Amino acid sequence: MMIILSIILLIGAFTVFYQLSIRSDVMEVELTNIEVYPLKEFAETEGSLNNYSLSEKEKEEIMNNLDNYKIVIYDFEIRNNSRLVYSVHHRVQPLFSEETKKILVISDKQLLFPQNIPPGESYGTGLTAILKTDNQLSDQEILDIVSKDRITIIGDRVGIFSAKPVGDESVTVGPFQKDQ
């Protein structure tokens, strides 16, 4: 009788622990770096701009004036701090500063190489944005501007014993400080 009662108590305790685990936030995000490059290092042809929702006219404008454009890469580390929950379906919502909005042409609508993160794991990913600077801003000036940006990463939680998301969470990072 004691063995059965112990088993029931153990199952009950695990169930409570599991339910608490899948309902708490598991995702931790760190903005690890921001880099600025001339767009011409990444865009050799109009086709290399196909990842962005640019019109043919916009692509042509960019290719004809490549020296006036920069690409900014925001690097992230996304960690799953849970032991029992996967962090999945990561999405991005940039919150650009007013200064960035003035020079922003377009940004990614999703993270680079999104992955589902098993319990206790992490991965690095990024977000890119194209800026039109008309050669009036140095890379350091651009970095000073975009370092004020904030970015929200949104993800779902899936328990190790469930196939459907059991909740979502979001983490906002920024502004960026080099000594983070």
Backbone bond lengths (Angstrom), bond angles and torsions (degrees), N, CA, C in turn:
res aa  C-N    CA-C-N  psi(-1)  N-CA   C-N-CA  omega(-1)  CA-C   N-CA-C  phi
1 M - - - 1.441 - - 1.537 110.59 -
2 M 1.336 116.88 -42.30 1.462 121.03 179.64 1.528 111.28 -64.29
3 I 1.321 116.59 -35.64 1.459 120.39 179.73 1.521 109.67 -65.27
4 I 1.322 117.25 -44.92 1.464 121.41 179.30 1.528 110.05 -62.71
5 L 1.315 116.54 -44.53 1.460 121.18 178.64 1.533 110.83 -62.61
6 S 1.325 117.13 -39.75 1.467 121.43 178.20 1.527 110.94 -64.91
7 I 1.325 116.27 -41.58 1.467 120.71 178.87 1.527 110.20 -64.29
8 I 1.324 117.07 -44.68 1.467 121.19 178.85 1.526 110.17 -61.97
9 L 1.318 116.70 -42.83 1.463 121.14 178.94 1.532 110.95 -64.12
10 L 1.324 117.07 -41.51 1.458 121.86 178.67 1.531 110.81 -64.16
11 I 1.323 117.25 -44.27 1.467 121.33 177.99 1.526 110.14 -62.96
12 G 1.319 116.76 -42.76 1.462 120.82 178.49 1.518 112.07 -62.15
13 A 1.335 116.51 -44.04 1.469 120.56 179.69 1.529 110.60 -64.31
14 F 1.339 116.63 -42.20 1.462 119.71 178.08 1.526 110.83 -63.26
15 T 1.324 117.03 -42.15 1.466 121.11 179.79 1.526 110.79 -60.90
16 V 1.315 117.43 -44.79 1.468 120.98 178.12 1.530 109.85 -63.38
17 F 1.321 117.56 -46.06 1.461 121.80 179.14 1.529 110.55 -60.29
18 Y 1.329 117.42 -44.69 1.464 122.41 -179.59 1.530 110.25 -62.95
19 Q 1.324 117.22 -46.38 1.467 120.80 -179.77 1.525 111.29 -62.13
20 L 1.314 117.53 -40.83 1.464 120.44 177.06 1.529 110.87 -65.64
21 S 1.315 116.69 -37.94 1.464 121.53 -178.92 1.522 111.99 -65.43
22 I 1.326 117.69 -41.76 1.463 119.15 -176.46 1.523 112.40 -77.93
23 R 1.302 117.10 -13.17 1.459 119.94 179.67 1.533 113.29 -97.25
24 S 1.306 117.90 -10.31 1.469 119.86 -179.78 1.532 109.89 -94.64
25 D 1.321 116.13 156.70 1.460 121.41 179.34 1.524 110.07 -65.81
26 V 1.328 114.90 137.21 1.464 119.91 -177.68 1.524 112.35 -119.65
27 M 1.318 117.58 -18.36 1.454 121.74 -172.29 1.530 111.12 -91.15
28 E 1.321 114.92 133.17 1.462 122.23 173.76 1.522 106.73 -125.29
29 V 1.325 117.39 131.64 1.462 121.87 -176.29 1.523 109.32 -124.35
30 E 1.321 115.27 137.41 1.462 120.89 176.13 1.524 108.75 -128.19
31 L 1.317 116.77 128.43 1.460 122.39 172.61 1.526 105.86 -81.57
32 T 1.333 116.67 104.16 1.463 120.53 -170.40 1.521 114.29 -87.44
33 N 1.343 116.81 -27.27 1.461 118.42 -177.69 1.520 109.92 -166.51
34 I 1.318 115.29 156.11 1.463 122.40 170.21 1.517 106.27 -131.48
35 E 1.329 115.90 130.51 1.459 120.77 -178.65 1.521 109.66 -125.50
36 V 1.326 116.43 145.68 1.460 123.06 178.99 1.525 108.07 -119.74
37 Y 1.342 116.06 130.72 1.463 121.75 179.61 1.522 109.39 -135.26
38 P 1.328 117.05 154.63 1.465 118.92 169.18 1.534 108.45 -64.35
39 L 1.318 116.98 136.47 1.464 120.11 -178.82 1.524 111.35 -61.57
40 K 1.325 116.81 -29.50 1.467 119.45 -177.49 1.530 112.63 -62.37
41 E 1.342 118.21 -18.81 1.464 120.29 175.56 1.531 111.72 -71.30
42 F 1.329 117.32 -19.93 1.461 121.91 -176.42 1.522 112.94 -114.04
43 A 1.319 117.94 -20.17 1.463 121.45 -174.42 1.523 109.86 -118.33
44 E 1.320 115.50 95.01 1.459 119.73 179.27 1.522 111.26 -90.08
45 T 1.343 116.65 -27.44 1.464 122.16 179.16 1.526 108.75 -137.74
46 E 1.339 116.22 167.22 1.466 119.62 176.19 1.527 110.42 -59.62
47 G 1.324 116.44 -33.09 1.466 120.90 179.97 1.518 113.01 -61.24
48 S 1.323 116.87 -27.92 1.467 119.10 179.42 1.524 111.92 -72.90
49 L 1.323 117.61 -6.67 1.466 121.82 175.82 1.528 111.93 -99.11
50 N 1.340 116.68 5.45 1.466 120.50 -176.47 1.525 113.86 -66.20
51 N 1.315 118.51 -19.22 1.469 120.53 179.06 1.522 112.11 -71.00
52 Y 1.310 116.41 -13.31 1.462 121.41 -179.83 1.525 108.62 -104.46
53 S 1.295 117.03 152.95 1.468 122.45 -179.69 1.526 109.91 -83.86
54 L 1.305 115.60 60.78 1.459 121.19 -179.37 1.520 110.03 -100.12
55 S 1.321 116.54 144.60 1.462 120.50 174.95 1.531 108.29 -74.23
56 E 1.312 116.03 165.30 1.467 120.04 177.98 1.531 110.11 -61.24
57 K 1.326 116.24 -37.14 1.467 120.62 178.63 1.528 110.89 -63.81
58 E 1.333 117.12 -42.50 1.470 120.89 178.61 1.526 111.07 -64.98
59 K 1.328 116.46 -41.93 1.470 119.84 177.97 1.527 110.66 -61.11
60 E 1.326 115.71 -43.92 1.463 120.22 179.85 1.530 110.76 -62.93
61 E 1.328 117.12 -43.36 1.473 121.98 177.83 1.531 110.52 -58.78
62 I 1.324 115.81 -45.44 1.469 119.99 -179.78 1.522 110.84 -64.12
63 M 1.329 116.97 -47.24 1.465 119.98 -177.12 1.534 111.69 -64.94
64 N 1.332 116.92 -32.71 1.467 120.39 179.12 1.530 112.70 -76.16
65 N 1.320 117.01 -17.20 1.467 121.71 -177.28 1.530 111.05 -134.10
66 L 1.308 117.20 42.83 1.469 122.04 -174.18 1.527 113.58 -53.62
67 D 1.312 116.96 -33.51 1.470 119.47 -177.99 1.526 112.83 -66.73
68 N 1.323 117.36 -14.79 1.467 121.55 -179.25 1.528 112.90 -90.08
69 Y 1.322 117.34 2.25 1.468 120.71 -173.78 1.525 111.50 -123.49
70 K 1.311 114.01 146.29 1.470 122.05 176.10 1.522 108.13 -126.35
71 I 1.311 114.84 156.55 1.462 120.29 172.44 1.529 107.32 -116.77
72 V 1.311 115.08 136.43 1.461 121.66 179.05 1.518 107.42 -113.94
73 I 1.318 116.49 132.52 1.463 121.54 178.15 1.523 108.32 -117.11
74 Y 1.331 115.19 119.31 1.463 122.46 175.74 1.529 106.25 -96.66
75 D 1.325 118.10 119.84 1.466 122.37 -179.55 1.525 110.13 -100.07
76 F 1.337 115.74 136.91 1.463 122.05 -179.16 1.518 111.16 -127.61
77 E 1.300 115.02 153.25 1.466 123.07 167.44 1.523 105.25 -118.96
78 I 1.336 116.29 120.80 1.464 121.22 178.00 1.521 107.55 -109.68
79 R 1.332 116.19 123.75 1.462 121.95 -178.14 1.527 110.15 -116.33
80 N 1.315 114.41 144.77 1.461 121.60 173.98 1.528 106.63 -107.73
81 N 1.319 116.61 109.76 1.466 121.52 -175.90 1.519 114.04 -88.02
82 S 1.312 117.51 3.33 1.460 120.66 -177.08 1.528 111.49 -86.78
83 R 1.317 115.15 160.36 1.468 120.77 172.97 1.522 111.18 -102.53
84 L 1.348 116.83 -14.48 1.462 120.06 -172.86 1.521 114.51 -128.27
85 V 1.319 118.45 2.98 1.458 120.64 -172.95 1.525 110.00 -130.91
86 Y 1.334 115.80 137.23 1.454 122.00 172.00 1.525 108.58 -85.44
87 S 1.315 117.24 145.16 1.461 122.76 172.50 1.529 105.77 -105.97
88 V 1.346 117.03 117.73 1.470 121.01 -169.32 1.532 111.60 -133.47
89 H 1.336 114.57 170.75 1.470 123.71 172.95 1.530 112.37 51.84
90 H 1.299 117.12 54.42 1.467 121.00 -178.00 1.526 110.70 -73.44
91 R 1.324 114.45 134.19 1.453 122.35 178.78 1.522 108.45 -127.43
92 V 1.310 116.14 164.40 1.460 119.96 -176.21 1.525 110.14 -127.61
93 Q 1.311 114.66 144.26 1.464 121.66 175.67 1.529 107.44 -137.78
94 P 1.350 116.56 96.70 1.462 119.09 179.60 1.531 111.15 -69.75
95 L 1.310 115.89 140.92 1.464 123.29 175.34 1.528 106.12 -119.57
96 F 1.330 115.24 80.77 1.455 120.26 -174.04 1.526 111.29 -74.34
97 S 1.327 115.33 144.28 1.467 120.93 176.09 1.532 108.70 -67.65
98 E 1.308 116.47 162.31 1.472 120.79 178.99 1.526 110.68 -60.29
99 E 1.324 117.10 -37.27 1.469 120.72 178.59 1.525 111.18 -64.04
100 T 1.326 116.85 -41.62 1.461 120.37 178.47 1.519 110.22 -66.27
101 K 1.319 117.27 -42.24 1.473 120.72 -179.39 1.523 111.93 -57.50
102 K 1.331 117.49 -31.95 1.466 121.13 -178.80 1.526 112.27 -66.85
103 I 1.327 117.66 -28.01 1.470 120.73 -177.42 1.528 112.66 -113.20
104 L 1.327 117.17 -1.85 1.467 121.64 -177.90 1.524 111.25 -72.84
105 V 1.318 116.32 129.41 1.460 121.77 172.82 1.520 108.33 -93.39
106 I 1.334 115.80 -53.13 1.467 120.62 -179.14 1.525 108.87 -165.71
107 S 1.323 115.95 155.93 1.468 120.24 174.68 1.518 108.69 -132.71
108 D 1.330 114.76 164.58 1.464 119.80 176.30 1.514 109.75 -58.48
109 K 1.323 115.13 151.87 1.463 121.35 174.53 1.524 110.90 -98.75
110 Q 1.336 115.75 -6.95 1.462 120.23 178.35 1.520 109.65 -147.75
111 L 1.314 115.69 164.17 1.460 121.07 178.45 1.519 110.55 -70.82
112 L 1.326 116.13 152.17 1.459 120.55 173.40 1.529 109.00 -71.34
113 F 1.295 117.16 129.95 1.461 123.28 175.92 1.526 113.68 51.82
114 P 1.344 118.62 56.66 1.472 118.91 179.68 1.528 110.84 -62.94
115 Q 1.312 116.11 143.56 1.463 121.84 -178.84 1.519 109.72 -137.00
116 N 1.317 115.41 153.63 1.457 120.63 169.64 1.526 106.86 -85.22
117 I 1.329 116.32 134.65 1.464 119.92 -173.61 1.522 110.26 -106.74
118 P 1.328 117.38 117.24 1.466 120.44 175.64 1.530 110.77 -65.35
119 P 1.318 116.64 162.48 1.467 120.33 178.18 1.533 111.87 -52.99
120 G 1.331 115.88 132.89 1.460 121.59 176.64 1.516 115.84 78.90
121 E 1.324 118.80 1.95 1.465 122.03 -177.00 1.529 110.68 -104.20
122 S 1.350 115.50 173.41 1.461 121.39 175.98 1.520 108.80 -150.10
123 Y 1.330 116.02 167.37 1.459 119.84 172.92 1.522 109.77 -155.06
124 G 1.322 114.49 156.90 1.452 120.92 177.70 1.513 110.15 -97.87
125 T 1.308 116.41 142.43 1.455 121.97 179.55 1.518 108.12 -148.95
126 G 1.310 117.11 -176.55 1.451 118.98 -178.42 1.511 113.06 -158.12
127 L 1.300 114.21 174.39 1.455 124.08 177.73 1.519 106.09 -138.70
128 T 1.335 117.15 137.48 1.459 119.53 178.27 1.524 110.68 -116.81
129 A 1.312 115.10 153.66 1.460 122.23 176.49 1.525 108.18 -141.38
130 I 1.330 115.17 144.01 1.461 120.97 176.13 1.526 107.78 -103.96
131 L 1.333 115.16 130.29 1.460 121.50 -178.89 1.523 109.85 -119.60
132 K 1.326 116.02 142.74 1.463 120.77 174.53 1.520 107.60 -102.96
133 T 1.330 115.33 114.97 1.467 119.91 -175.48 1.522 113.08 -112.39
134 D 1.327 117.42 -10.64 1.470 122.14 -178.03 1.525 111.96 51.47
135 N 1.321 115.97 32.18 1.472 122.42 178.94 1.524 113.16 56.97
136 Q 1.327 116.89 23.64 1.463 120.07 -178.85 1.520 112.20 -98.14
137 L 1.323 116.98 -10.88 1.462 120.63 -177.79 1.523 110.03 -121.79
138 S 1.308 116.22 137.41 1.465 120.00 174.72 1.529 108.88 -76.34
139 D 1.321 116.35 165.34 1.465 120.11 177.12 1.524 111.07 -59.42
140 Q 1.333 117.10 -37.55 1.465 120.18 179.11 1.529 111.13 -66.69
141 E 1.334 117.29 -39.67 1.469 120.19 177.32 1.528 110.74 -63.94
142 I 1.321 116.12 -40.26 1.468 120.11 177.25 1.518 109.57 -64.25
143 L 1.318 116.65 -45.10 1.465 120.87 178.81 1.529 110.98 -59.57
144 D 1.315 117.01 -39.96 1.468 120.55 177.40 1.529 111.16 -62.56
145 I 1.333 116.78 -36.76 1.471 121.09 179.72 1.521 110.86 -71.36
146 V 1.339 117.12 -51.96 1.470 119.89 -173.86 1.526 112.55 -73.99
147 S 1.316 117.03 -16.85 1.468 119.42 177.07 1.523 111.89 -66.39
148 K 1.321 117.40 -16.13 1.469 121.96 178.29 1.527 112.29 -83.00
149 D 1.337 116.89 -12.38 1.466 121.17 -177.67 1.516 110.99 -66.92
150 R 1.314 114.84 152.62 1.466 121.80 174.66 1.524 106.80 -123.51
151 I 1.297 115.96 147.39 1.459 120.12 -177.46 1.515 108.80 -136.33
152 T 1.327 114.91 132.03 1.458 120.99 178.94 1.521 109.08 -102.64
153 I 1.319 115.98 128.73 1.460 122.77 174.13 1.527 106.35 -105.61
154 I 1.324 115.99 128.53 1.459 122.07 -179.01 1.523 107.47 -115.41
155 G 1.310 117.36 136.06 1.457 121.60 178.94 1.510 111.02 -144.71
156 D 1.312 115.53 162.31 1.462 122.10 176.94 1.519 109.03 -104.93
157 R 1.331 115.53 157.13 1.466 122.35 175.55 1.524 108.43 -109.08
158 V 1.330 115.93 133.29 1.462 121.95 175.79 1.521 107.39 -129.23
159 G 1.329 116.48 122.75 1.459 120.90 178.89 1.515 111.49 -69.06
160 I 1.331 116.45 155.28 1.469 119.84 -178.33 1.523 111.67 -66.88
161 F 1.327 117.87 -16.76 1.459 121.25 179.09 1.525 112.44 -107.56
162 S 1.327 118.12 11.77 1.464 120.40 -179.40 1.520 109.87 -130.43
163 A 1.316 116.03 155.24 1.457 120.90 -179.91 1.523 111.82 -101.62
164 K 1.312 116.88 -17.79 1.456 121.06 -177.04 1.529 110.06 -106.56
165 P 1.341 116.19 151.29 1.469 119.00 175.96 1.527 111.19 -58.81
166 V 1.313 115.59 141.35 1.468 121.44 -180.00 1.526 110.81 -108.46
167 G 1.309 117.19 4.47 1.454 121.41 179.01 1.511 109.90 161.79
168 D 1.316 114.98 168.62 1.459 118.66 176.52 1.521 109.22 -129.11
169 E 1.314 114.37 168.93 1.455 120.23 179.38 1.515 108.47 -153.42
170 S 1.307 115.95 160.72 1.459 120.13 176.96 1.524 109.23 -139.26
171 V 1.326 114.01 147.76 1.462 121.44 178.52 1.525 106.95 -132.41
172 T 1.320 116.79 128.49 1.461 121.63 177.48 1.525 108.75 -105.51
173 V 1.335 115.07 130.62 1.464 120.91 179.09 1.520 109.50 -119.17
174 G 1.312 115.80 154.68 1.451 121.73 179.90 1.509 109.34 111.15
175 P 1.282 117.41 164.82 1.458 127.22 -2.99 1.529 111.69 -67.08
176 F 1.326 114.61 156.51 1.458 121.48 -175.54 1.521 110.65 -79.75
177 Q 1.327 115.15 136.09 1.461 121.57 173.14 1.513 107.41 -126.42
178 K 1.300 117.00 126.60 1.465 122.37 -174.06 1.525 113.11 -55.54
179 D 1.303 119.14 -30.94 1.464 121.47 -176.61 1.521 112.62 -89.68
180 Q 1.337 118.57 18.33 1.467 120.98 179.99 1.501 111.23 -61.66
